[in-house]
Amino acid sequence: MGNCNICGSNFKMLGGGTEPYTGCSFTVCNTCGDLLIKIDQAKKNRESQQCISLSVELLDRCKDPDTKSKVKQYTDEALERSQEDLSKEGIDVFSFCDSEDAFLATTGYSFEGYRIESYLGIVSGDVVLGTGFFSEFSMELTDLFGERSTTASNKMKEVKRNAYEEMVKNAKKIGANALIGVDFDYITLSNNILGVSANGTAVRIEKVNG
């Protein structure tokens, strides 16, 4: 017998145990333990969309904020591992869960295990880079062997993430809990100013039972 550290439920003998996945050795019920097992399998099999759906379900079960933060560290790591094959699946994933709630985003138009309840409209997030970016990184973009500059690449990832987070914020303002059809546009403006725009369709989704 025991209490699940994740969802807080009580379980009887053989109804739970200690999990080995998060590094925290949580005592979990069989339901939460089964989700952890499936996330680990999805991570190993590079089944990114399955990993996302399972992670959202597990994080929704977390009752304690501190526990949720620790579980999120594990699910983020699992998502990062599965991102290697995201381009093949047409999915672009960032950290989709903050301390408040879970949020799904995809470059596709559906989520496995969920149905779209309503379409709320197109939203965007925009970030502008000034001339300082170009002067700082213009000599670092590519060396003679075609290797990318780590510094410049990281800067672009940061800007892309900022645009994405702004888009998610705008989607949440109109009641969305997911985004479909996400893409990024890069626009060169006057005076060597680069604009990065993240766009997507804000939707409400719900999990399909069974």
Steps between C-alpha positions, in 0.01 A plus 500: 500500500610856444437846357599595146747792506374617161120491506451465876276193477508218752580152374485156654761226499627432146326819389822698466871520573821701458573635152857502357452756220497856640806463722284591801386145589139613541248261648234477231171326434476256212329758277776761537764227484353372175518851352868527598572163339326606178685835492830317539408265216390790278828678574706195405293438185513870400118508495487873560128567468419206727756635748327839495152360560614275784700779662201735496284230658757432773555869578124552523495239779762681710349656811805644675680791322845381612430147378363637173822698449711185549278292273516777239881480503470135410237551228700789350804272481289232334370752246850626429614146427207445264560830317771341286233358270241779528579641157411165345163502677414861421502607864678792661500476878617738769452481873122476493418505871555784743431510872129566436378265230586282205508624142540303178635634171563333166584592143242239405123523540409239760616337823490127561249421774332843484221658300466867408205649685511848343710720274572841652693673223852579382750637751860615465806601698756741357860578595732748330880475486700819454827560317703401807416136437650509152815686596562260789444177311565576132852351513391194701224350289700242309863401490683357200384149584132595512465466875233720656590760758373377836464856630296624204291184492417529870406865454259413219348221710446747783330750269284225348398384847413857603275536196341164579438590865341830396271309262401255777430790736268658242329164442434456872346848516218382274447176690708256293679198646677396178634625168494330160666592171790674674762654274771766513559783254821699469470849354785737413399858569687824428842573650590130544219438747374140511148417609405154629129419507340186646149425374241235570130424543380513860267215596331336798567126520375227729623150565313219330393237752571140414 
